[in-house]
Amino acid sequence: MRRNPRDLQRYSASERANHWVVGICFILLALSGLAFFHPAFFPLTQLFGGGPWTRILHPYIGVVMMLFFIMMFFRFWRLNVMEQRDVEWLKNVNKMIDGNDHDMPEQGKYNGGQKVLFWGLVLGMLALTASGVAMWRAWLNLPVDMVRIASVVHAVAAVWMIGLIIMHVYAAIWTRGTIRAMLYGTVTRAWAKQHHRGWYRKMTGDNS
Amino acid sequence: MSLQSLDIKRLSATTTPAPQARTPQSGDVAKLIDVSKCIGCKACQTACMEWNDLRQEPGVNHGVYDNPNDLTENAWTVMRYTEYDNEATGNLEWLIRKDGCMHCEDPGCLKACPSPGAIVQYTNGIVDFHQEKCVGCGYCVTGCPFNVPRISKKDSKAYKCTLCSDRVAVGQEPACVKTCPTGAIMFGTKKSMKDHADERIADLKERGFAQAGLYDPAGVGGTHVMYVLHHADQPSLYQGLPTDPKVSAAVRLWKGVSKPLAMAALGAAALGGLFHYITKGPNDVSKELEDEMERQDREAEKETQP
């Protein structure tokens, strides 16, 4: 949807669909995973049809998430390669957190923080997938010492991922006008010029 | 399934204390397996199958007497035979160990289990699986330092020796104890079993087994199934009985400090976001930029509609 014909297209429909398949999988995995991680969350298994169903479903949802995450990786990795201006941005991240983004260095489609998040999620996904497969007793029965290490890695990587996604979601809420990019694909030019001036100039040719 | 006649001391995945008022005044129980008196007849395996209505499909012979070759969801106890060539004495020793759940005082399976009440420890020390609450994740297998629990291929539930908790609850000894023809398996309070073991060990030492001793490993808080071994200094001789079993450090980390730490970290992240929003306000597009874009919009409109 374009409220204004001059809005800028940030994500195509297939990019959005891909993102939300991963997002839905992530939410289901976090809820079912937390249920097995801490007794306080065990009642969450009721959302999935009880304990055994939660145990059965969790790894399959994980496989779906991994496949769609790989697709998303190939869509976006080039845009997330770190550059000098991203390092400058990260050095000034305190100003950003303080709510003062006027002096921040100019950013392309993604800023340094978003790029760090991207690679953090890639790392977390790798660890989660490898350790999760090792723990999948329905299909595999690996040496117990390996499964023990995998269990710790899986828990640490999961907390790492949930933490990053809390940041990801919060940044989207905090930076007003962002969520529509992932819902119907467009952002206003004002939004683009303020938050991603490099990308704005590339998209509009406006170098003012 | 929880037996009303046996009080529960500890429940898996439960952070509050179990009812504490009733405790066995005569102390906790133990099974003592005197390996030096075992003749390898497998009557204990048969009695276990009979009492628990278990039938393991006959397997294939792998050149040893062990049959089945390993514990299974249908074989909660297995005799493990070792032919040990004792170089010090020149004797060939036939070491036969009855394998099965050790009923640890500090059970790794219970620690690892994510399902509240699927694994319980009774006040008498018996560790029991309640299959109706089992989700089939196999964490008990990951937690166990003795490689005991088995997940059934049929129903994906975990099974192991119950120490005949149903029999013990009504004042009977476990089926294997009842049937053992040589008295190699005994059952009683842990204290009386230790006292009896002391006598047996003294006897064995007199007969030339200088290293005879009791296997009641401290690393898991002691066990409610104990062995009298002729070679207590080398438990691994008995088909890999662990020398110093402990709940693995990885499992303790995973099921211990990581849980509160992770909850605190994630809670702090979520609350941090909320309070950041409240204190700093949203990161909005500036009025100036919005006005600028509106101006551009109007100009563009004029161009298309002269």
Interface residues (C-beta under 8 A of the other chain):
Chain A: N4 R6 A35 F36 F37 H38 P39 A40 F42 T45 G51 P52 T54 R55 I56 I97 D98 G99 D101 M135 R137 A138 V144 D145 V147 R148 I149 S151 V152 A155 V156 V159 I162 G163 I166 M167 Y170 I173 W174 T175 R176 G177 T188 R189 A190 W191 K193 Q194 H195
Chain B: A13 T14 T15 P114 S115 P116 K133 C134 V135 G136 C137 G138 Y139 V141 T142 N147 I151 S156 S248 A250 V251 L253 W254 S258 K259 A262 M263 A265 L266 A269 A270 G273 H276 Y277 K280 G281 P282 N283 D284 V285 S286 L289 E290 E292 M293 Q296 D297 A300
